[in-house]
Amino acid sequence: MSAPRFYCPPPLPQNNHCELPPEAAHHASRVLRLRAGDAVQIFDGLGNALDATINSISGKQVMLGNLQTCMVQQQSSELQIVLAQSMCSSEKMDWVIQKATELGASEIVPIQAQRSVAKLSGARAEKRAQHWQNVIVSACEQCGRNDLPRMLPPVGMAEWLQATRAQSGSKFILMPGGACALKAQVKPQARVTLLIGPEGGFTTDEANVAQQVGFAPILLGPRVLRTETAAMAGITAIQTLWGDFN
């Protein structure tokens, strides 16, 4: 059984001991019921990780010792995958972010499309963004990934599409009907952006503008997929064809 993993914001300690951050300490002592002498691993979200041993647990404090650089295999795909996910209900969005992290997405952008169910702004948007970051951390701890995908704040679709006009790499928009299969596309060189619509789909204007700024329409089989299913199917297909699944 692998050692429990905990995220520690960079930089990782350079000496032989450190204290777990409060949330990680609570999870280690109160949830996992770890004890002195148990082995753990800490990572900084930038690709670095250390093996360690719990020296002591006192109240809310968990002290680690015997820190050693672990033999870290690369956990991030060489192909940068940007998931532009139209906003959906909170539970579905959490699930999309969790699974996108596990599948190797390098960046996640919540898109406010015209038919998006969820609409966030101000304090609600800030609170939700922090929640999403916690979802990413938990997913990385679980799946063995040492780099955190970049989580961007919610952005309107029109604004985001214009910002992508000058961006390099392949750009795909998932659309039912009249589109090409993903495998028929030219192999991306380093970066691919995948745009997923909301529950009600993109409006005609949104789809047209996306194609005008360089998004190629694709489909994933003959069936209509739910927004959360489409995101996972798209990332999986991209990783299988061109990423680290092959």
N, C-alpha and C positions, 0 to 999 in steps of 0.2 A: 504494500500500500504506500502510495506516495505521501510525502510530508505535506501538511497543510501549508497553503501559500497565503501571504498577506502583502498588500500594497503599501509601500512606504514612499511618500513623495521624495523626489530627488533633492539633494544627492544622497546616495547610499553612504553609510558610515565608512570611514577609512580605518578606524581602529577595530578592536576585537570585541566590542560590545555596543549595544544600543537599546533604546526603549521603543516598544511598539507604539504607534500612534493610538490615540484613545479608542477609535472605533474598532481598529484591528485588535487591540487589547481586550475589549469587551467581547468580541467574537471568539477570541482564543480562549479566554478564561471562563466566560459565562455560557457560551453556546456550545463550543467544542469540548469544553471541560479539560483542556490540556493542563499538564502538570510540569513541574521542573524536571528537566532531563529529556523532554520530548523534542524531537527534531522538527524544524519548520523551515520554510524558505521565504525570503522577502525579495520583492522586485520593485523597480522604480518607475515602471511605465515607459521607460526609454529603451528597453531591451536588455537591461542588466539585472542580474539576480545573485543573491548570496544564500548559501546554506547556513543555518544557525541552529543553536540549541537554546531552549528556555532555561535561563539561569534561576529566575525567581518570579513568583507571582505574589504581589502584595496589594490587596484592595483592587484598585483600578489600574495598577501599574504592572506591566509585564516586561521584564528585562531579558534581553537575549545576549548570548555570548558565543564564543567559538565560531565567529563569522569567517566563512571561507567562500571564495569565488567558486561558483558551481560551473560545471561544464554545460554551458547553455547552448542548446540547439536553436537555430534561427526559427522563431515562431511567427514571423511576419512574412506574408507573401511578397515575392519580388515584384509582382504586379500590383500596383496601387489601385484599389477598388474604392471608388467614391459612391456611396449609396445616397441618392437624393430621394428621400421617402416623404411622400405627401402625408400630412398629418392625419392620424386616425385616432380612434378612442384610446384612452390612457393605457388600458391593459394591452391592447394590440401593439401600441407604440413601444411599450416596455419590452414586449416579446420580440419585436423586430430588432430593436437595439441590442438586446441580449444575443440573439442568434446571429446577427450581422457581425458582432464582435467575435463570437466563436468561430464563424466561417472565414474570418480574416479580412473584413473590410478595414480600410485604412482611414476612412473619413465618413461621417454620417451627417447629413444635412436635413433637418426637418423643414419641409416645404409647406407653406400656406397656400394651397391651391383653392380655386373658387369653390369647389365642392368638398373641401376638407371638413370633416365632422368637428374636429377640435380647432378652436381659435384661441391663441394665446398672445398676451401682451403684458407689458409692465411687470409688476411683482409676480404675477402668476407664471409668466414666461421664465423669470429668473429662478423661481422655486422649482419649476418643472425641469429646467436645464440642470440644476444641481442633482435632482433625482435621477435624471438620465445618466449623469456622470457616475453616480453610485451604482447604477445598473451595469455600466461598462466595467467598473472596477471589480464587481462581484463576478462577472462573466470571465474576466481575465484570470482572477484567482482560481476559478473552477477549471478552466480549460488549459491552463499551463502557458498562456500567452504572456510574454513579458513586456510588450509594448501596448500602450493604450491607444485605441483609435481616436482620432480627433473628433470631438463632438461640437458642431457649430450651433449657434442660437437659431431659433426659428426665423425664416425669411420668406417674404412674399415671392411667389413664383415668377412674376414678371421681372422683379428686381434681380432675382438669382439668375434667370435665363440670360439677361443682358450681361451679367458679370461673367458668365461662362463663355461668352462669344469669343474672347481672345485666349481661352485656355487651350492647352495642348492635350493630346490624347484622344482616344476614341470616346464617343458619346452616344448612348443608346437610350431610347424611350420605349417602354413596353406598351404596345398597343395591339388590341385584338383586330384582326382583319386587315388585309392589304399591306402586310409587313413581311419582311424576310426572316427566315430562321436565324438564330444567333450564330450557328456554325457556318453560315454563308458569309459572315462578315470578315473583313480583313483582320488578321491577328493584331491586337493592340501591342504597342512596343513597351510602354512602361506604366500607363495610366488609363483607366477606363471609368467613365461616369455612367451610372445606371439610374435613370429617372423612373420612379414608380408612382402611379396615380392614386387618388383617393378612392374610397368605396364607390362613389358615383362615377368614377372615371374623369378624364380630362375633358374640358370643354373643347369645342372645335377650334376656338381661337388659341387656347393654350397649346394644343397639339400642333397647330400651324406655326406658331412662334417658335416652339421648340425645334421644329425641323428647319426653320429659317436660320437658326443660330448653330446648326450643325448636328442636331441629334438625329440619328438614324432610327427609324421605327423598326422594332423587332417583335417577334412573338415567341412564346414558349409553349409549343404544342397547340392542339386544336381546342382546348378547353379554356373557359374564362376563369381566371384565378382571383381569389380574394387578394386584397392589397398586401396583407401580411404574408400570404403564401407566395405571391409574385416576387416579393423582395428576396425571400430565401431561395426560391427556385432560380432566380436570376443570378444571385451571387454564386450559388452552387454550380450552375452551368458555366459561368465565366471561369471559376477556379478549375473546373474539370477540363475545359477546352484549352485554357491558356495560363492558368495559375499553378498553385502548388498542390492541386489534387491529382495532377497527371503524373 
